[in-house]
Amino acid sequence: KDLNERIEKWDTNPRLADIFIKKGPFLKLYSSYIRNFENASAMLEDACKKNSAFATSVREFEMSPRCARLA
């Protein structure tokens, strides 16, 4: 959103760095998420294989509206 607004007003405010500085903490958190994603996914898959009730709960949660039906 911030980036789109800045592009729309580029002629009067041609800069971007302040947006990235403001978003820096979020980007650091997202980097941690990405680095651990493969390991976390493997652990979740393993837990689902070992426990069918857990697997059912995960599928139900993934199909729920609050999860935007990601499954």
C-alpha positions as CSV (number, residue, x, y, z in Angstrom):
1,K,0.0,0.0,0.0
2,D,2.7,2.5,1.0
3,L,4.7,1.6,-2.1
4,N,1.7,2.1,-4.4
5,E,0.9,5.4,-2.9
6,R,4.5,6.5,-3.2
7,I,4.6,5.6,-6.9
8,E,1.4,7.5,-7.5
9,K,3.0,10.6,-6.0
10,W,6.5,10.0,-7.4
11,D,6.7,13.4,-9.1
12,T,6.4,15.2,-5.8
13,N,8.1,12.7,-3.5
14,P,10.7,10.6,-5.4
15,R,12.1,8.4,-2.6
16,L,11.6,4.9,-1.3
17,A,14.1,4.2,1.4
18,D,11.9,5.5,4.2
19,I,9.3,2.8,3.3
20,F,11.9,0.0,3.6
21,I,13.2,1.4,6.8
22,K,9.7,1.4,8.3
23,K,9.1,-2.1,7.1
24,G,12.5,-3.4,8.2
25,P,11.3,-5.3,11.4
26,F,8.6,-7.1,9.4
27,L,11.1,-8.1,6.7
28,K,13.5,-9.5,9.3
29,L,10.6,-11.6,10.8
30,Y,9.6,-12.8,7.4
31,S,13.2,-13.8,6.6
32,S,13.2,-16.0,9.8
33,Y,9.9,-17.5,8.6
34,I,11.3,-18.3,5.2
35,R,14.5,-19.9,6.6
36,N,12.5,-22.2,8.8
37,F,9.6,-23.0,6.5
38,E,11.0,-26.2,5.0
39,N,11.9,-27.7,8.5
40,A,8.5,-26.6,10.0
41,S,6.6,-28.1,7.0
42,A,8.5,-31.4,7.4
43,M,7.8,-31.5,11.1
44,L,4.1,-30.8,10.5
45,E,3.9,-33.5,7.8
46,D,5.6,-36.0,10.1
47,A,3.3,-35.2,13.0
48,C,0.3,-35.7,10.7
49,K,1.6,-39.1,9.6
50,K,2.1,-40.2,13.2
51,N,-1.2,-38.9,14.6
52,S,-4.4,-39.2,12.4
53,A,-6.5,-37.2,14.8
54,F,-4.0,-34.4,14.6
55,A,-4.0,-34.6,10.8
56,T,-7.8,-34.4,10.8
57,S,-7.6,-31.3,13.0
58,V,-5.0,-29.7,10.7
59,R,-7.1,-30.4,7.6
60,E,-10.3,-29.0,9.3
61,F,-8.4,-25.8,10.3
62,E,-7.0,-25.4,6.8
63,M,-10.5,-25.6,5.3
64,S,-11.9,-23.1,7.8
65,P,-12.8,-19.5,6.7
66,R,-10.3,-18.0,9.1
67,C,-7.6,-19.8,7.1
68,A,-9.0,-18.6,3.8
69,R,-9.5,-22.2,2.8
70,L,-5.8,-22.7,2.1
71,A,-6.0,-26.5,1.8
